[in-house]
Amino acid sequence: MEQSRSRPTLGIVLIGSGVLGLLVGTAGDSIPIVVAGCLALVLGVAFVGVSRQGPGGTTPTEVDPAGRERFEPPIFTASLRGYDMVRVDGLIRRCDEALASGEVPRIEQAKAELDRERVALPIALRGYALTQVDEYLERLSALLGHRLHEGDVTEAG
């Protein structure tokens, strides 16, 4: 996970280097510097656009020992003007923990929190892509609701 967190930083450094190379190269009529600047800019954009992995899940692709689908960790694209990463990660982590517990009260609480918070998530200058998070949280809410109604969760207490 540390490697995926360093990619946006590397991307930003490459973008900065690319812009600087373009400015210096065009000012000095140096084609090799312009080409290097363009290459650094393209690589930087690619690194910034690489998805960042967080806690929780995106799509049900595994089955747990009880025969229920489990979520894999979500992969959201980092973007400008996206949902606050810390808030999204925390919300997903709490929902994932409630699902793992199998306790009805925790699942009810997590679903209520998710449904309340997902319409009020703050937008950050650098955050998770809005559409990806919205789609994921919709599926997560449906899964929480399904677990409440399927009858195989155990009552806490």
KEPAVO-182385 format. One line per 10 residues: number of its first residue (from 1); for each residue y negated, x negated, z negated of N, C-alpha, C, O. Coordinates in pm, whole numbers, plus 50000, padded with zeros to 5 digits. Layout:
NUM = Y X Z Y X Z Y X Z Y X Z | ...
This chain:
1 = 50118 49918 50000 50000 50000 50000 49874 49913 50000 49773 49953 50057 | 49878 49798 49939 49762 49710 49936 49725 49666 50076 49606 49652 50108 | 49826 49644 50161 49797 49601 50297 49719 49710 50371 49625 49679 50443 | 49757 49839 50355 49687 49945 50425 49546 49963 50373 49458 50005 50448 | 49521 49932 50246 49385 49943 50193 49296 49833 50245 49174 49852 50255 | 49352 49715 50281 49269 49605 50329 49236 49621 50477 49145 49554 50526 | 49305 49707 50548 49280 49723 50691 49140 49775 50721 49073 49721 50808 | 49093 49880 50650 48956 49923 50679 48853 49814 50654 48756 49802 50729 | 48872 49733 50550 48780 49624 50522 48781 49522 50635 48676 49479 50681 | 48899 49485 50681 48910 49393 50793 48845 49453 50916 48778 49383 50992
11 = 48865 49582 50937 48805 49651 51051 48654 49644 51048 48590 49620 51150 | 48597 49667 50930 48451 49663 50917 48399 49523 50945 48295 49507 51009 | 48469 49422 50896 48429 49283 50923 48435 49254 51073 48346 49191 51129 | 48541 49301 51138 48554 49279 51282 48445 49353 51361 48391 49300 51458 | 48413 49474 51318 48307 49549 51386 48174 49475 51372 48100 49459 51469 | 48146 49429 51250 48023 49352 51229 48019 49227 51314 47916 49194 51373 | 48131 49157 51321 48138 49036 51403 48119 49070 51551 48053 48997 51625 | 48178 49182 51592 48165 49223 51732 48022 49257 51770 47974 49216 51875 | 47955 49330 51684 47815 49364 51710 47730 49237 51715 47646 49221 51803 | 47753 49148 51619 47678 49023 51617 47706 48942 51744 47614 48885 51803
21 = 47833 48937 51784 47868 48865 51907 47801 48924 52030 47757 48851 52118 | 47795 49056 52036 47728 49120 52149 47579 49089 52151 47521 49062 52256 | 47517 49094 52033 47373 49065 52026 47343 48922 52065 47253 48896 52145 | 47419 48829 52007 47396 48686 52035 47431 48655 52180 47358 48582 52248 | 47540 48709 52226 47585 48680 52364 47490 48734 52469 47463 48665 52568 | 47440 48855 52450 47347 48910 52549 47211 48841 52543 47145 48824 52645 | 47170 48801 52422 47042 48732 52409 47047 48595 52475 46948 48549 52532 | 47161 48529 52467 47174 48395 52523 47243 48391 52657 47276 48283 52705 | 47267 48505 52718 47337 48515 52846 47470 48441 52845 47503 48371 52941 | 47546 48456 52738 47675 48388 52726 47788 48490 52740 47815 48567 52648
31 = 47852 48491 52854 47959 48587 52881 48077 48569 52785 48128 48670 52736 | 48123 48446 52754 48234 48434 52659 48204 48493 52522 48292 48551 52459 | 48081 48480 52474 48045 48536 52343 48042 48689 52352 48083 48757 52258 | 47994 48743 52463 47993 48889 52482 48136 48942 52485 48166 49043 52422 | 48224 48873 52558 48365 48915 52565 48429 48909 52426 48501 49001 52387 | 48405 48801 52353 48459 48788 52218 48404 48898 52127 48476 48954 52045 | 48276 48929 52143 48215 49036 52065 48278 49170 52095 48306 49248 52003 | 48301 49198 52222 48366 49324 52261 48508 49332 52204 48549 49437 52153 | 48580 49224 52212 48716 49221 52159 48717 49245 52008 48798 49323 51957 | 48627 49178 51936 48618 49197 51791 48579 49341 51758 48630 49398 51662
41 = 48491 49399 51836 48449 49537 51814 48565 49633 51834 48585 49723 51752 | 48640 49616 51941 48755 49703 51968 48861 49689 51859 48914 49789 51811 | 48891 49566 51821 48990 49545 51715 48943 49605 51582 49021 49664 51508 | 48815 49590 51553 48759 49645 51431 48772 49796 51426 48811 49852 51323 | 48740 49862 51535 48753 50008 51541 48899 50047 51524 48929 50146 51457 | 48989 49972 51585 49132 50003 51571 49177 49989 51426 49251 50073 51377 | 49133 49884 51358 49172 49864 51219 49114 49971 51128 49181 50018 51036 | 48989 50011 51152 48928 50113 51068 48999 50246 51089 49014 50324 50995 | 49041 50272 51210 49108 50399 51240 49252 50406 51195 49312 50513 51198 | 49309 50294 51152 49447 50293 51106 49459 50384 50984 49373 50382 50896
51 = 49563 50459 50980 49581 50554 50870 49598 50483 50737 49652 50373 50729 | 49552 50550 50633 49563 50499 50497 49663 50584 50422 49659 50706 50431 | 49751 50522 50351 49855 50594 50279 49810 50624 50137 49750 50539 50070 | 49839 50743 50091 49804 50784 49956 49922 50849 49888 50030 50852 49946 | 49907 50901 49767 50017 50963 49696 50043 51105 49746 49956 51162 49812 | 50156 51161 49716 50186 51300 49751 50273 51308 49873 50363 51225 49888 | 50251 51404 49962 50334 51417 50080 50265 51487 50194 50167 51559 50174 | 50315 51467 50315 50257 51535 50429 50352 51637 50488 50317 51754 50501 | 50471 51595 50522 50563 51689 50584 50696 51682 50513 50740 51575 50471 | 50762 51797 50498 50891 51794 50432 50996 51735 50525 51036 51799 50622
61 = 51041 51615 50496 51138 51550 50582 51260 51501 50506 51360 51463 50568 | 51256 51501 50375 51370 51460 50295 51417 51579 50213 51344 51677 50196 | 51539 51571 50162 51591 51676 50076 51624 51614 49942 51691 51511 49936 | 51577 51675 49833 51604 51622 49700 51743 51664 49655 51808 51741 49726 | 51792 51616 49540 51928 51648 49496 51954 51798 49479 52069 51841 49489 | 51852 51878 49454 51870 52023 49439 51874 52093 49574 51887 52215 49580 | 51862 52018 49683 51868 52076 49815 51733 52124 49866 51726 52189 49971 | 51625 52094 49794 51491 52135 49836 51427 52024 49918 51457 51906 49900 | 51339 52064 50007 51267 51965 50085 51169 51891 49997 51108 51949 49907 | 51154 51762 50025 51056 51679 49954 50953 51630 50054 50982 51617 50173
71 = 50834 51603 50005 50729 51550 50090 50734 51398 50090 50764 51335 49989 | 50704 51342 50206 50681 51198 50215 50535 51173 50179 50455 51266 50181 | 50500 51050 50146 50358 51021 50116 50271 51057 50237 50310 51033 50351 | 50153 51113 50212 50068 51150 50325 50003 51029 50389 49981 50926 50324 | 49974 51042 50513 49902 50939 50585 49783 51009 50648 49797 51085 50743 | 49666 50982 50593 49543 51041 50644 49461 50932 50710 49456 50819 50661 | 49398 50965 50820 49309 50872 50887 49178 50864 50810 49120 50966 50773 | 49134 50744 50786 49003 50725 50724 48897 50745 50831 48911 50696 50943 | 48791 50817 50795 48686 50843 50893 48551 50851 50825 48541 50862 50702 | 48448 50846 50905 48314 50869 50853 48300 51018 50826 48351 51101 50901
81 = 48232 51051 50719 48212 51190 50681 48344 51263 50663 48373 51361 50732 | 48423 51213 50571 48552 51276 50540 48556 51318 50394 48460 51297 50320 | 48669 51377 50354 48684 51417 50215 48696 51294 50126 48757 51195 50163 | 48636 51303 50008 48640 51196 49909 48785 51157 49882 48866 51240 49840 | 48818 51031 49907 48956 50983 49898 49012 50993 49756 49127 51032 49738 | 48933 50958 49657 48979 50960 49519 49012 51102 49476 49114 51126 49411 | 48926 51197 49512 48949 51336 49474 49072 51393 49543 49152 51463 49481 | 49089 51362 49672 49205 51411 49746 49334 51351 49690 49431 51422 49667 | 49334 51219 49667 49452 51152 49613 49490 51209 49477 49608 51233 49451 | 49392 51231 49391 49419 51286 49258 49476 51426 49265 49571 51459 49194
91 = 49419 51510 49350 49465 51648 49365 49609 51651 49415 49691 51726 49362 | 49638 51571 49514 49774 51566 49570 49872 51511 49466 49983 51561 49453 | 49831 51408 49392 49919 51350 49291 49955 51454 49185 50071 51464 49146 | 49856 51531 49137 49883 51633 49035 49977 51741 49089 50064 51788 49016 | 49960 51781 49213 50048 51881 49272 50189 51826 49288 50287 51896 49262 | 50198 51702 49331 50329 51638 49349 50402 51625 49215 50523 51649 49207 | 50330 51589 49110 50390 51579 48976 50439 51715 48928 50545 51725 48867 | 50362 51821 48955 50403 51955 48915 50529 51996 48990 50620 52054 48930 | 50535 51968 49119 50656 52000 49196 50777 51924 49143 50885 51980 49129 | 50758 51797 49112 50868 51715 49062 50917 51763 48926 51035 51749 48894
101 = 50827 51820 48846 50867 51867 48713 50956 51990 48721 51044 52009 48637 | 50934 52073 48822 51012 52195 48835 50974 52303 48734 51042 52405 48724 | 50867 52281 48658 50827 52375 48554 50729 52478 48611 50627 52442 48669 | 50763 52606 48594 50681 52713 48649 50535 52705 48604 50446 52715 48689 | 50505 52688 48475 50364 52683 48435 50287 52568 48502 50170 52586 48539 | 50350 52453 48517 50282 52340 48581 50259 52367 48729 50155 52332 48784 | 50356 52429 48793 50343 52461 48935 50233 52566 48954 50152 52556 49046 | 50232 52668 48868 50126 52770 48876 49988 52707 48858 49895 52738 48932 | 49977 52620 48760 49849 52554 48733 49808 52466 48851 49691 52465 48890 | 49903 52392 48907 49872 52304 49020 49830 52385 49142 49737 52347 49213
111 = 49898 52498 49167 49861 52582 49281 49722 52640 49263 49643 52643 49357 | 49692 52688 49143 49559 52743 49116 49451 52635 49135 49347 52661 49195 | 49477 52515 49083 49381 52406 49098 49364 52369 49245 49251 52351 49292 | 49475 52360 49317 49469 52324 49459 49389 52428 49538 49302 52391 49617 | 49418 52555 49516 49348 52660 49591 49199 52664 49557 49116 52696 49642 | 49166 52632 49434 49025 52630 49392 48953 52505 49446 48841 52514 49497 | 49018 52390 49436 48953 52263 49472 48945 52238 49621 48851 52175 49668 | 49042 52286 49696 49044 52250 49838 48928 52308 49917 48895 52257 50024 | 48866 52414 49867 48750 52469 49936 48620 52404 49889 48513 52431 49945 | 48628 52318 49788 48508 52257 49732 48517 52105 49725 48443 52042 49650
121 = 48606 52044 49803 48618 51898 49801 48490 51835 49853 48437 51877 49956 | 48441 51733 49784 48317 51669 49829 48339 51584 49954 48446 51525 49975 | 48237 51579 50036 48239 51497 50157 48179 51361 50120 48075 51353 50054 | 48246 51256 50165 48199 51119 50139 48162 51055 50272 48210 51096 50378 | 48078 50955 50265 48039 50882 50386 48164 50824 50453 48177 50826 50576 | 48254 50775 50373 48382 50722 50421 48492 50795 50346 48507 50777 50225 | 48568 50877 50417 48671 50955 50350 48786 50986 50443 48798 50929 50552 | 48873 51078 50397 48988 51119 50479 48944 51221 50583 48855 51302 50558 | 49007 51216 50700 48976 51308 50810 48990 51453 50764 49094 51491 50709 | 48887 51533 50786 48880 51669 50735 48997 51756 50782 49062 51821 50700
131 = 49024 51758 50911 49129 51845 50965 49265 51808 50910 49344 51897 50877 | 49295 51679 50900 49426 51636 50849 49444 51681 50705 49551 51732 50669 | 49343 51663 50622 49353 51701 50482 49364 51853 50470 49447 51903 50393 | 49283 51927 50545 49289 52073 50539 49428 52125 50575 49482 52211 50506 | 49485 52071 50682 49619 52114 50724 49723 52079 50618 49811 52160 50587 | 49714 51959 50564 49810 51917 50463 49800 52002 50337 49902 52047 50283 | 49678 52026 50289 49661 52105 50167 49708 52249 50188 49757 52312 50094 | 49693 52301 50308 49744 52436 50339 49896 52439 50324 49952 52531 50264 | 49963 52338 50379 50110 52330 50367 50153 52309 50222 50251 52367 50177 | 50078 52226 50151 50112 52200 50011 50096 52327 49928 50179 52354 49841
141 = 49992 52404 49952 49972 52530 49881 50086 52627 49910 50135 52695 49820 | 50128 52632 50036 50240 52719 50073 50368 52675 50004 50447 52759 49958 | 50390 52544 49995 50510 52495 49928 50507 52529 49779 50608 52573 49723 | 50392 52510 49715 50381 52546 49573 50409 52694 49553 50481 52732 49460 | 50353 52780 49639 50379 52923 49630 50525 52956 49652 50581 53042 49584 | 50587 52888 49746 50729 52910 49774 50815 52871 49654 50909 52943 49618 | 50783 52759 49593 50860 52715 49476 50847 52813 49360 50940 52831 49282 | 50732 52877 49349 50713 52975 49241 50800 53098 49265 50845 53161 49169 | 50825 53132 49389 50897 53255 49422 51044 53236 49455 51117 53334 49467 | 51088 53114 49469 51228 53094 49512 51329 53109 49398 51448 53127 49423
151 = 51281 53100 49274 51370 53128 49160 51456 53014 49113 51535 53031 49020 | 51443 52896 49173 51526 52785 49125 51448 52686 49039 51501 52581 49003 | 51327 52718 49007 51253 52634 48913 51285 52676 48772 51313 52793 48746 | 51283 52581 48682 51318 52610 48544 51195 52643 48462 51090 52581 48480 | 51207 52739 48374 51098 52773 48285 51078 52660 48185 51175 52607 48132 | 50956 52623 48160 50927 52521 48058 50929 52585 47922 50893 52702 47906 | 50970 52509 47823 50964 52559 47686 51093 52597 47640 51107 52642 47527
